[in-house]
Amino acid sequence: MMSLIATALLVVLTGVVLLAIPVTIAFSFRYPEQAQAGVTVSWIRTWFRYDSRTPRRSSKKKKPTQIRPFWKTSPETWFLRARRIPGKKELGLRLLQLFFALIRCMRLYRFSATGRIGLNNPADTGLLWGAYSALSGGIKPSNRITLDIRPDFEKAVFVIDGHGVVHIFPLHVAGVCIGFLLCRPVWRAVWSIARQKG
């Protein structure tokens, strides 16, 4: 019995330690010269890795199933069902809280961007550059964020090349999602949608 409890505790502790390891998301974008964008997701260094720019084989077409669960209904039906959900305001507030909580789970590790912006009229370019300077001035100086955007008063142009790395902690995300799923408005909404027909 003690060995079983020790094994269970070891498994739980291992899971917690693994979930505490951050997921690294590296992204890059370039426009308009050789316009491209890519995202690379890696966890536990390179053991689990996904690259959006890696070509994948086309999957075979699956035969349509005749059984249609309630979560595969049309958007119009979902909209009609959503109107009949009890406590919509409270549920909407919970969803908004979930959205901002998931954003707080992200930690910006590094971001850099270079580019040029310009409009047809040099005066408009000056106004745009003034607005950009006011916004970028609110960013605290940091080694993690590097911005090198320059104005072009001669022609209309928009060129940008950016790279960044974001860390997400799965343990934090799991806690946020579990807390959301266990709240009463979510259970009421799911139960209401599951009982509705049409």
N, C-alpha and C positions, 0 to 999 in steps of 0.2 A: 504493500500500500504506500509506504513512504517513497519507494522508488518511482511509483507512478506519479505521485505528487511532485517529486523532484523533476521528473521528465517534463511534466506539464509546465512547471515554472520555468524550466530551461527553454522550452519552446516559446512561451510567452515573452520571456526576456529577450530571446533572439529576435523575435518579431518586432519588439519595440525598438531594439537597437538598429535593425535594418530600416525600419520606418523613420528613424531619426536621421538617417543619411539623406542629404538633400538630393533632389533631382535637378540636374543641370540642363537648362534650356538655352541653347545658343541660336541666335537668329541674325540674319543679315538681309539687307535689301539694297537695291541699286535701281536708280531711275534717272533719265530714260535710256542712257547708253548701256546697251546689253541688259535691258531691264530684266531683273530676276529677284527672287526672294526665296529664302530657304530657312528651315527650322531643323535643328538637331537636338534630340532629347536623349540624354544618357543618365544612367543611374548605376551607382557602385562602379565608378570609373567607366569602363567600356563594356562591362558584362551585359548590360541591357542598353541597347542603342537603337535609335530610330533617326533616319535622315530622310527628310521629305524630298530631297533631290535624287535619291537612289531609285533607279527604275525598278518597278515591280512587275511581275508577270500578271497578265490579265486573268482574273478568276473566271471559272466557268459559270454560266448562267444557271441559277437554281430554278427548279420548277415551282411555279406559284402554288402556295398551299391554299386549300379550301377553307381551313379553319382560320378565322380572323379574330385574334384577341382584341380586347378593348383598347389596348395601347396602340393598335395599328389602324385606328379609325381615321376618317378624313379630317382635315383641319377645320372644315365647317362644323362637323359634328363636335369636335373638341371645343370650338368656340361656344356652341350652344350649351354644351355641358358645363363649361366654365362659368357661364352666366347663372347657372343654378347651384353653384358651389356655396355652401354656407360659410360665412366668415371670410368673404373675399378680401376685405380690407386688411384683416389681420394676417391672412396668408400672403398678400402682396407685400406687407411690411416685413414678414419673415424672409421672403425671397430677396428683398432689397438688402436686408441685413446679411443674408448668405453671400450675396454678390460682393459686398464690401469686405466681408470677412475672408473670402477667398483671395481677394486682391491683397489683403494684408498678409496672407501666407507667402507672398512673393517677396523676394529680396533681390534688388538690383545689384548685381556684382560688378558689372562693367558695361558702359555704353559710350560709343563714339560715333560721331557723324560729321561728315564734311560735305560741302556743297556750295552752290551759288544760286541766288534768287534775283530775279529782275523782271520788271514790267515794261510795257511799251513806253510809258511816260516816266522820265527820271524823277519827276516830283512824286508820282505814285510809288515808285521804288523807295524813295526816301521815307514816305509815310509808312510803308510796309516794314522797312528796316527799323524805323523807330519803334513800331509795335513789337517787332521781334526782340529788339534790344531790351525793351521794358520787361517782356516775359522772361527772357533768358537771364536777365539781371536778378530775378528772384530765386534762381537756382544757386544754392550754396556751392562755393568752390570745392571741388573734390577731385581726387585722383581717379575716381571711378567713372566720372562723367567728363567727356571731352567733346566740345562742340566747336566746329570750325566752319561756320556758315558766313559767306561773304556776299555783299551786294554787287550786282552788275547793273550799272547805270547806262550801258550802251545798247542793250537789247533785252528782249523778253526771254527769259531762260529760267528753267527750274531743274537743277541737277543735284542729286543727293545720293550719298553712299554711306550707309550706316551698318554698324555691327554692335551686338550686345549679348550679354550673358545674364540670365536670371536663375536664381536658386529657389526651389520650392521644397518645403519640408513635408513629406507625406504624412508624418505623424500629426502635424498641425492640421493638415487638410482633412485627415480622417476624423479628428476630434470635432472639427467644424461641421462636417457632413453628418456625423452621428448625432450631434446636438440638434441639427436641423430636422433630421428624420424622426427624432423622438418627440418633437414638439407637437402639441395637440392639434393646431390648425392644419398641419400637413396630413396627419392621420384622418382627420375629418374630411379633408378634400379628396384624398385617395379613396376612402370608403364611399364617398358620395359619387365619385366618377365611376367606380367599379359597379355600383348598383344601378346606375342609369343605363338605359337601353337606347339603341338607335344609332 
